[in-house]
Amino acid sequence: MPALDAYIGLGSNLDNPLLQVETAVKALQQLPATDLIAVSPWYQSQAVLSEELIEAGHSAEEHPDYINGVARLRTSLDAHVLLDQLQAIELTQGRERNIRWDARTLDLDLLLYGDQNINSARLQVPHPYLAERNFVLYPLADLKADLVLPMGPSLASLLARSNRDGLNQLSS
């Protein structure tokens, strides 16, 4: 398979989040048939809660802020194999999958995989919430501002409808 660009969203809000995402970047560098091309600056963002957490009486203010960023990879791995590798990194760093969008040591999301649209039981690419999350859009723009999503809008048009509320860049 020819190599293509894949964009990975990184996030953490537990157990020293900055260290978690930096450790994850080192793990991404070790993936087979994959080169790490670039990593965006890190951003601090407020937690996004699932309906399950809201119904249980949780509020975003009581959950620790996240550290988020995006990594650009050049990979020859199949998308599902890459997903397996990302989930293995999450497990190595103590990720537990209990409640959707609950606090976590590490979240690695396959945001984009070349210009492919993938809709399988395990994987949706482009990531289904990519367009709604400023903590994904801004770091993605730091890496490739002229990006156009597969069969969809340009990143610039998504950013024009987004705002930076609750999002603070930590590094450049």
N, C-alpha and C positions, 0 to 999 in steps of 0.2 A: 504494500500500500504506500502511495506517495505521502510525504510529510505535508501536514497542513497546520494552520494556526488554530490553537484552542485557547480560550480565555477562561480562567478559573477564578471564581470569587472566593475570597478568604475572609473568614470572620471568627471572632472569639469574644466571649465576655466572662470567662471564668479562668481561674488559676493563672494569673499573669497573662492577660490577653495579648499584649505586644510580643512577649516571648513565644506564645503559642503560634502566632502567625509567622513570626520569623523562623521558628523551628520548622513549620510546614513548608516554607520556601526552600529551606535546605533539603527537605525530603523530596520536593518537586524536582530539584536538581539531580536527584538520584534515580528518577524514573527511567526505565529502559526505553530505548528508541525515542527519546524525548530530550529536547534542549530547552532550558529556561531562557527566554529572549529578554524579558523585562518584567519589572514589578512596579506597580504604581506607588505613589506615596500612600501612607497610611492615613485613615480617617477614623475619627471617633463619631459614633452615631448612637441614637437612642434605640432601645430594644423595640422590635415589632412583635406584638403578641398575637397568638392564635385566638380564635373564638373560644376554644376550650379553656384557655388561660383567663380570658376576660370573663367568661361565665363563672369561673371559679373565684372571681373577685380580685384578680391580679390587675395591677396597673403598670404601665411602662416605667413609671418613676421608681418603682420598687425593684426593678431588674437592673443589673449593672449595664453600663454603656458597652457597646461593642467597639472593637477595633476591626476595621474592614479595609480591604484592598483588592486588587485584581492582579493576577499574573498572566503573562502571555507566554504560551508554550509553542514550540514547533514539534509535532509528534507524528510518528507513524503508527501509533497504537490505535486500534479500533475504539470507537467512542465508548462502547460498553466495557472494554478492557480498561480504558482510562478511568471510567467511573469506578470500577473495582479497585484500581490502584488508589484513587482519591479516598475511597471509603476505608481502605486499609490504613492510610495515613491517619485519618480521623480516629480510628480505633486505637492505633498506637499511641495517640495523644490523649486517650481517655474519653473519647466521645461516647455518650450514651444516648440512645434514641428512645426516649420515653414519651414525651409530649411534644407535639409539633410546635416549632418556634420557641421552645423553652430555652433557658440559658444553656450554654454549651462551651466546652473547652475549645472545640474547633468545628467549623463548618466549611467544607470545600464544595463549591457548586460548579458544575460544568455549565458555563454560561453560553458559550458559542463554540462550535466545532466546525471550522472552515466555513463554508457557505451552506452547510447542511441543515435541513429540518429533520428532526428525529422525534418520533412520537411512539414510544414503546411503553410497556407496562412499568419499566424501571427508569426510563430516562426521557425527558422532554428537552429538546434543544431547538431554538433558543430557550433559555430558562424561562419558564412561564411567568415569573415575577420580575424579570429583568427591567422592563419598561416602567415599573412602578416604584423602583427602589433607588433613591438618590445615592445611597451608599454603594450602589453598583455602577450607576451611570457616570458619576463624576470620576471615580478611579479608572473606569474604562476609557473615558475621554482623555485622561492623562496619558494613556498608552497609545490610543489611535482615535484622534478627534474626528477624522473623516470616515469613520466606520459606518457602513450601511448594513443593517441586519438582513439575514437571508429572507427574501420575499417580504420585506417589511420596511419600516421607516429608517431614516438615517438617525444616527446617534445625536446629531445636532438638533433634529426636530424633537426628539425625546427630551433632550436637555432644555429646550425652549419651553416645554410644558412642565418641567420639574423645578424644584427650588432647593436651596441648601439648608432649609430649616432643620435644626438638630444635627447638622453635619459639620464637623470641624476637621480641617486638614492638620495632621500632626507633623508631617515631614514633607520635604519636597525632593 
